């Protein structure tokens, strides 16, 4: 995979992690946060000067964390208001 493609995937996964944090899906985890391992890597999607290997490692870390959180959150789909971008309550 080319580096620009990896950066795009990395950016998408970062957005998902922010969504999970905003929706407080992560509150059942430790106080340092469920994304602590990712944040320790110090590689953000906007850091295009980082190596391809660094972005790949960040994608793997985020992917594993997000898949674990999604599995723990349950299988009940939530209806989303597409105009406002948040779940209907």
Order of alpha helices (4+ residues) and beta strands (2+ residues): alpha-alpha-alpha-beta-beta
